[in-house]
Amino acid sequence: MMDRINSLREELQDRVAALQDALTNTDIRASIIKQINDIVRPIVQDTASSDAVQNALSRLSEFSQNVLTPMLDNYVSHDAAESLSKSVKDLVVTVNKYKGPAKTGTLVKRKKKMTGVVYNVKADEAVSFSSTVVQPQLKKSADVLIKVATVGLNHGDHAKADKHIPLINNVNGKLVGTEFSGIIENLGWLKGDHVHMFPFAIGDKVFGVTDGAMGEYISCSAENIFWAPAKMPYEVAAALPVCGTAAYRSLKDNGMSAGYNVAVIGAAGALGNLVVQMAASMGAESVVGIAAEEHAEAVESIGATTFLDYKTQNIEDALEDGSLDIVVDCYSKPDSEEKYEEKIKPKLKATGKYVALNANPIDQARKFVSEKIGYNVQRSGFDAQQGKLNRNDLALLASWWEEEKIRPLIDRVYGFNEEGVRDAFRSLKGGHSQGKIVVRVKDML
């Protein structure tokens, strides 16, 4: 049987080569041949695993039957396209017989399992380490399948468990995590008779966001990822998407420009640390970093021109009224005892903005409505920043990292095992980490 498969592989290669010769339109040729080769490669490699062959055959069969034949009618003879389709069909049938019981001409689809971290509100730290998570599949032509290297944790990841309501907002069993780094394993394919042209390729190193990132594999939209610089460590790449976007948008969306005076509350944390660096890189005249005294040297080393210890110094006395253009509050939460907005808002200029990264639900709702209707209905001089991600922001973050304008602060990298995950979430819940908490899912070369 394997001799027959190998023979068909060679036949398929010959027919693909003949089809390449028949294509004369340069654009169509480049588009189709690239995608054929991406699929055929695992079939014709001697070391290809049976799973790789199975997956490639399924995709090639769909491509040949639904797209290739009708598309090529205008460019090559119908016989050339039919010849390739026949080779594909023969190979599919043969492999199915070799793999086991299946209907002729179809492929058996098995749900693959993987290891991941899921919500479990009854477990320690409300999460469980599981080896029976269903591996995600590509559902749309614009999706990418990514082998995950690292995942960055955010306070929102733990907060989801607190919002668990059975039958209404059930988070149990859902993958944890939002931001990640990894390698593209596979690309979304074809819908109807259109070829989706990806800017990405299999093997690309990327970083981005998705809902449920802490598994060995994730499937997400190509719109939510960007290339990670070759020299950027995977741990760093996973620490940038959420905090980096929120930090940048807290400044950019509120008119940040050279010569501004900026204050950052919570300047030593993963988010505040980036706000300080970005404000300095964007030309701020002064950057006031507000944090605990033990972080003074670190905060000043990344661009703060003034440091204030919130524990021992009276911030109201230390800052002049009407002196600040933007205040970015990375520390306060709706239930915080300390109300920094009341203290610091008088220090803003008449056109200044107080930016809250953890605003109360009412202010968040106002922000949501403002974005939907295109008209600002937020409180005067206030912005409930939500840091919505887009690919352009990821591109900017990658560029700034390469130019050494930003360096995300990482508290610790934890292992991808029961103990490591439990410790990571315990540290996250404690709220006293200095920088981003990262989980290394898989070592990548």
PyMOL commands that set and color helices and strands:
alter all, ss='L'
color gray80, all
select helices_A, chain A and resi 2-22+26-44+50-72+78-99+124-126+155-162+222-224+234-239+241-252+270-281+293-301+315-318+340-347+361-373+391-402+418-430
alter helices_A, ss='H'
color red, helices_A
select strands_A, chain A and resi 113-119+127-134+143-153+179-187+205-209+217-221+225-227+261-265+286-291+306-309+324-329+348-356+382-384+410-415+436-440
alter strands_A, ss='S'
color yellow, strands_A
deselect
rebuild
show_as cartoon
